[in-house]
Amino acid sequence: MRLVSASWQARAAAKREDTLNKIYPEWRLSPIDLARAKEQRNLTGSFIQQFLQTEEISIISRDSIGIVDAIKKGELTAVQVTSAFCKTAAIAHQIALERAAWLDAHFSATNSPVGPLHGLPVSLKDQFHVRGVDTTMGYVGWIGSNLGIRSSLDAHQVESQITTELLSLGAVLYCKTSLPQTLLFAETKNNIIGQTLNPNNQHLSCGGSSGGEGALQALRGSTLGIGTDIGGSVRIPAAFNGVFALKPTPERLPYRCVANNNPGQNVYRSTIGFLSTSLGGLDLLLRSELSTKPWLRDPEVVPLPFRDDIASEYESRANPDGTAKASAKPLKLGVLWTDCDVQPHPPITRGLRIVVEAMRGAGHEVVYLDFSNHFEIGFKEAEIADLAFLMADGAHDIHTQLDLSGEPLIPDLEASFQLRDPINLLQYQDLTVKGLEYESAYSDYWNSTADNGGKYAVIMPAAPHAAVIPGKYYHTGYTEVINLLNYSVVVIPVTKANKDIDVIDKSYEPSNELDGLNWEAYDPEIYDGAPVGLQLVARKFEEEKILSIAKIVVAALETARKGVPTPLV
């Protein structure tokens, strides 16, 4: 039953107008500039910088640690930093600047920062509650309410635990970013904002569901953002937009009072994750958040502080340039070229090759993996199992939220999310057993490598393509399998698609229909310049380890770039 006071179109339009009204008039682009922007393939770098002052460009070009250090030294104020990022994000408002002014006053009076994130602007996916601000999660029916309950006294009063903790650490929460309707979509489109494209190449998608975060960071409108991930929702946008990401194991970070799709499904949980323009930003945020002891307020969080000893153990194996130390054991990594279901496009395969060659050149060991030879359950079965958990309620939660306003499913989701009967309890239990069997199989395999020196991490695609052509994301198995295993992952940018190098292999014969659809979707001209990001995967609760390994890999890549032909980078 739909009792709606205004059409969903009118409510969505009002929300868009309200968002626009929060932008300072002097920061708004002229109709001519907006028209020029629509014609641009790439909005990053020089295009967006033409609207900024030299000082602002200098600020947004720094990484998270550089910004925090400059504020501590008095070289920058929180207001200067927040203004620069608010202007770049084009959604500045008085609340963020008031917070920054308070931080500056505190520093002036005490000569000490509020916390390790003092003055650092942090952006939030529109799942996180901030007191006094809408959380829509991409649903028109949630506008001006609390999870769609319009009469609730909690409207605009609820605050996510991690939001409270970020504020206690000195962060400036200055903007929320778009996400797809339902959250369960690897692109970013809803009936409020519309579709968000990739700033690096507007022919392509920014990914999802934390796609707004990825796009904002590609434009340097943020150096550090908070998202969520249940099927790749942090990793995909990072890979597509050329930034870094951390997907921890669920229960490492607090999900308390965070809006979610189908919140009763907690066998395979969504996890909070971070996106950043630098690995240092990911490290800073994880250390800072864990320093608040979030497990004291969220009983689902495992009481596990940041483990400096583990981070130091792995970082000590390499020199600053990523080369293996003669006095230490080098890293041993596995590389997964394909999941044997959908073959990656040429830019992804080249990206994997770049990492393998860089690590071997730095004195580390890389071995090839082929999981299809080890298990009866392959990546495809894992993807099916993960999707089955997400759809166990028959899309009832999704349609409940749609009915609040009468809005329809966006066209991309109509086929997948039609209302159906939920699975019964026995089916759910059987599905849970399958998931546990899958976890055990991979755990046994990882343990079996110990006799050969073991593997510290796995390098693998985040998707079978670079930032995808909208509507042509056919296979999410490369990320969903990791959610089913609850592994810890860092995404790193490696290279960009190059039409002159990443040519179509006309001899390739697809192994199945899905593989064929994906292969036919590759167009070197359209993909040219698209970021290529890859996953570095470790086991459960190994966030410190995989961050440290990622630092070595990135350093090795930088070293290798100094001695290879330009097209490889």
N, C-alpha and C positions, 0 to 999 in steps of 0.2 A: 504494500500500500504506500503510495507516494503522496505525502502531504507537504507540498512545497509552496512557500510564500512567494517566491519569484522563480522565473525560469533559470535553469542551470546556466544558460548562456549569459543572462543578465548578471548573475552572481560572479561568474568567472570574469566578465568584462569589468565589473566593479573592483575586483581584486587586482586586475592588471592596472587599472587607473590608480588605485591606492598605492601600488608599488611604484609607479611612475612618479607620483606626487612626492615620494620620499627622496627623490633625487634633486639636489640643489639645481635651480634654474641655470646657474652659470656652468654647471657640469653637463648639461644636456647637449646632445649633438643636434646640429641643424638638420632640416630635411635633406639638404644637399649632401651632408656628410653621411647620413643614414643611407641614402641612395648609393653613395660611393662604397659604403661598407658592404652592401648587398652584392656588389659587383666584384668584390675582392675574393680571391681564392683563399688567401692566407691573411688572417687578421692579426697575427702575433707580430712581435718585434716592432719594426719601424712604423707600421700602420697605426697601431694603437698608441705608440709613443708620440706621434705627432700632436696628440691632444694633451700631452703632459708637459710640465716644466722640467728643466734639466735636473733640478733637485729631486723631483718626484720620480724621474726615471732612475736616478741613482739609488733611491730608497727601494723601489720595487725590484731592482736588479739584484739586491742582496738576498742571501738565503736566511732561514729562520734564526740560526745561531748568530750570524753577522748582525742582524737587526737587534737581537736581545743584547749582545755585547756593546753595540753602539749606544743603546739607551743607558746601560749601566755606566758607561764612561762619560755620559753627558753629551755625547756628540749629536745625538738625536733625542727628541722628546716623543712621548707616546702620541701626542696630538699630531705631530708632523708625520709620523709613520702611519697612523690611522687615516689621516686625511689623504695621504698618497694612495693607500690601498682602497679606501672608500671611493675615491675618484675613479680609479682604474676599474673597480667593480661596478661603478655607476649606480650603486644602490645605497649611497651614504645616507645616514640619518642622524638626528641629534643625539639619540641614545648612545651610539657608539662613541661619538666625540665627547660627550659628557663623561663617559667612563674613562676615556683617555686623559681628560683634564684632571679627573680625580687621581689617577695614577701618577701624573706629573706632580700634582700637589703633594702627594704622599712622599714621593722621591725627594722633592725639594725640602720637605720638612724633616725627613728622617735620614736622608742620604743613603737609603737602602731600598731595594726593590720589594714589591709585595711577594713575589715568588719567582721561580725560574722562567716563567713566561711573561714577566712584567712588560707590559706595553706591546706585546706581540698580537697583531690581528689574527684571529682564527675564524675561519668560515665553517658553516654547519650545513649539512644536508638537511632538507626540510622534513626530517623525522624527529629532530631533537627539540624538546620543549625549552623555550626561553620565556621567562615570566614577562607578560605584557605583549607578547608577539604571537601571531598566528602560527600554528603548525597544520599544514594542509595535507601533507603526504601525497600530494597530487590529486586529491579528491575535492571536487567542488563543494560537496556537502559538509566538509570540515571547516570551511571558511567561517571565521568568527565564532568558533565553538571549541569544545574540548572533545576531541575524537568523534565529532559529529553530534554531540549532545548539546544542543543550543541553549537549553535552559540551565545547564550545569553551572554551579557556582565556581567550578574549577576552571572555567574558560579563561585562558590567558594567565592563570595562576599556577599551573603545574610547571615544574622545572625538572628536567632530566638530571639524574645524579651526576653524570659526567659534565653537564653544563655548570652545575654548582661547583664542581671540582676545578674546572678550567678557570672560573672566575677567581677561586681562592688562590690559584697559581699565578694570577696577574694578567691573564689573557684578556684581550678586547674582542668580544663577540660582536661582529659588525655586519654580518649578512647571512642569509640563508640561500641555499642553492636548489635548483630545480631537480626533479626526479620523475620517473615515469608513473603513470597511473598504475596501481596495484603493487608497485615495487618490482614485480616479477617480469622484468623486460630488460634486455641488454642494450636498449637505446633509451633516450630520454624524451618522452612526449607525454603530455597530459592535456586535459581540456581547459586548463587555467592559463598556462604559459604558452602552450603549443609545443613545437619541436625545438630542441637545442641541438645545434650542429657543431662540427669540430672546427675550432678557430684556426687550426693549422691548415685545414683544407675543407672549405664549406660544401664540397661535394660529398663529404663523408660524415658519419655519425660520431658523436662524442662518447658513445657507449652509455652504459647504465648498470645499475640504477643510480649510482652516485655520479651521474654524467655531468650535472651542473658543477660539481666540485672539480672534476677533471678539466672542463672547459675554462673555468675561472682561473685555474692555475696555469693553463697554457697561455693565458693572456697576462699572467703575472698579477692578477687581481688578488691573489692569495699565495702565501708560501706554505701554508699549513691548513689543512681542512680535515673535518671529521665526517666519515661516511659509515655505511654498514655493508655487510657482505654475507649473502647466503647462497650465492651461485656464481659469484664473480663480480659482485656489484661495486667493489672498491678496485679490484685488480684490472677489470676490463677498461674502465675510464682512464686509469693511470696508463695502461699500455697504449690506448688509443690516442691519448693527448701528450705523450712524451714526458710524463712525470713519474715520480716514485710512489710506491704504496706499500703499506704493511697490513697484511691480514693475519691477525693473531688467531690462536685457537679460541673458540668460544669459551667463555667463563674466565678469560684472563682480564677482561675489561668490563666495567659495569653497564648493563643494559637496563637497569632499573629506571622506570618512567620514560622509556624511549618508545615512541609510537611504532607500531609494527603491523604487518599483514598477518592475519590468522595467528594471533599471539599464543593460542593454545597448543600449537605444534612446537614442541620443545625437545623432540628426540634428536633432530639435527637442526641446530640453532643458528640463527643469524648472529654475526659477531660485529662489534664495532671495529672499524679499521681507520687508518690514517692515509691521507694523500699529501705529498709535499714536493716542492721543487728541488729538494735535496735529501740525501740519506741522513745528513745531520739533523734535519728537521724531524724525521721519523724517530730517530734516536732520542732527541731532546724531549719530544712529546711523550714517548713511552716511559722514559725515566721519570718525567715530571708527574704524569698521571699515577704511576705506581707509587710514587712517594707519598700520595695522599691516603694510602692504604684503603682502596675502594672496597675491599672485602669486608670491612667493618660496617658498611652501609648497605651493600648488596650481598645477601647471603649466597647468591649463585656464583660469586667470584671466588676463584681459588686463591688462598692467601699465599701469594708468590711475589715477593718484592723483586725489583730489578737485580739480576745476578751479574755483578761486575766481573766476578771471577770467570764466568763462562765467556763473556765478551772479550776479556783480556786474553784468555787461553787461545781463542781463534785468531784474534787480531795480531797476536805475537808471532804467528807463523809466517808473516809476510812483512816485507819492507814497505815504506810509504808509497812506493811506486807499484805495489802489488806483486812484485817478484818474491818467490819463495826464499825464506832465509836458509842459508846453508846449515845453520845450527838447529833448525826446527823441522818437524815433519810437514811436508807440503800438503795442501788440500787435495782431496780426492773427490771429484764430482762425477755424477752420472748425467748423461744428456739423453733426453727423449726427443727424437726427431719427429715422431708421429704417434698418434694413438691407435694407428692401424684401422681407423674408421673413416676419418676425414683428413686428407693430406693437406698440410699447410701450404699457403701460397708461396711463391718464390721469395718475396721479401722476408718472410718469417724464417725460412730455411737458411737464407743468407745471414740473418741475424744470429741464429744458433751457431753457424759456422764461425762468425766473427768472435763470439764468446769463447768457443772451443779453442780457436787458434790463439786468442789472447792469453787464455789461462795456461795452455801448454807452453806458449812462448815465455810465460812468466815462471815456468818451472813447476807448475802444478799438474796433477794427473786428471785426465778426463776419460771416462769409459762410456761406451754406448750401451743404452738400455733398450730392451724390447719387451715390454710387459706382456705382450700378447702370448709369449712363449711360456709364461709362468702360471697363468690362471685361467680357469674356465670362465670366470667372470671378467669381462673386459671393460674398457672405458665406457662403451656404449651402455652396457648393463648398469654401470654406476650412475650414468646420467639419467637413465630411466628411473632408477630407484630414488635418486634425489628429487626428481620432478614429482614422483608419486607422493613423497612426503609433503611437498609444497601444495599439492592439489588434493590431499586426502579428504578435505572437507567439501569437495565438489564445487569449489568456488563460492560457497555460501557467504563467507566473510566479505569477499569482494563485492558481491551483489548487494549485500546489506549496506555497504558504504555507498555504492552507486545509487541505491534507492533513496538515500537521504536528500538528494537533489534532483533525481530523475535523469542525471547525465548518462549517456551511453558509454559502453566500452569504446576505447579508441579503436579504429579499424584494424590495427595491427594485432590486437588481442582477441578479436571476436571469435576466431576459430578455436583458440586454446582455452578460453575462460567462459564458455557457456555453462549455465547452471546445470548441475547434474547431481545424482545421489552421492552422498559421501560414502567412502568405504566403511565396512563394519569393523568392529573391534578386533575380531579374529584376523581379518585381512591386515589391519594396522599392526598387530603383533607379528604376523608373518613378515611384513615389510621391515619391521625393526630387526628381526633376526637376520634377514638378508643383508641389511646395512652393517650389522655387527660382524657377519661372516666376511664381508668385503674388507672391513677394517683389519680383521685378523689376518686375512690372506696377504695384505700388503705389509703388515707388521712382520709376518713370518718371512716374507721375501727380503725386507730390509735387513732383518737379523741374519739371514742366510749369507749376506755379503761380508759378514765380519771376518770369515776365514781368508778372504782376499783383501783384507785391509779396510773393508767397510766403505761406505759412501757417506760423506758429510751432508750432501745436499744434491738435489736434482735440478738441472736446467731444462726448462720445457716451454712450449708456447703458452701464451695466455689465451690465444684464439688462433684459428687456422688462417687468419688474415690480419693485416694491419687494420687501422681504423676503417670500419666496414661501410660499404655503400648502404644508405638507409633502406631497410626492408629486406636486406640480403644476409642477415645473420642467421645461418641455418644450424649451427652446431656450437653448443656451449659446454661440451664435454670436457674440454681442457681445464676449465675452472671448476665445474660442478663436481668432478671426481675428488678434488681437493677438499671441498666442503663435506663430502661424505666421509672422508678420512680425518677431518678436523685438523689438518696439518697447518703449520705456520709457513707463511709465504711473504716474500718481498718481490715486488715488481720493479724492474729497472729499465729505463730507456736505453736502447742499444744503437739504433741507426734509423734511417728513413728509407721508405720505398724509393727506388730509382728506376724510372722507366727504361733507361738505356742498359741497365744491368739485369733487372728483374724481369726478364722477358718470359713469355708464355712457353711452357714446355709442351709442344703440340703432340709429342709422342706419349704423354702420360695418359693412361687408361684408368678412369675412376673405378673404384672397387664396389661402389654401390650408388644408389640414386642420390643420396644426400651428398656424397663425395662429388658426384657429377655436378650437382647444383652449385656447390661451393666453388669448384674449379672453373666452371663457366662464368662465375661472377667476377673473376679476376680480370681487371682491365688496367694494364700498366699506365695508360694516360691518366685515368681518373685517380688511381692510387698514388701517383707520383708525389713524393713529399710527405706521405702519411707516416707518422711515427710508428716505429716497431719496438714494442716492449716485450720482455720475456719474464717468466716466473722463475724465481729461485725458491725451491721447496725444501723444507726440513720437516721433522716430525712434530708431534703434538707438544705444545708448550716450549718450543725451541726458538722463541722470538729473538732472544739475545744472540743466539748462535747464528741464525740466518741473517740478521742485520750485520753482524761482523763479517760473515762470508761475503755478503753483498758489497761491503766496503772494499774488500780485497778484489772482487771481480771488477768493480767500477774503476779502481785504481789501475788494474791490469789493462782494462780497455783503454784508458787514457794513455797509458804508456805505449800500447800497441798502435794507437792512432798516430803517434809521432813518426812511425816508421812504415806505414802502409799507404798505398795510393788513395787519393781523396775519395773515389767512388765507394770504397768500403765503409766510409763513415758517413 
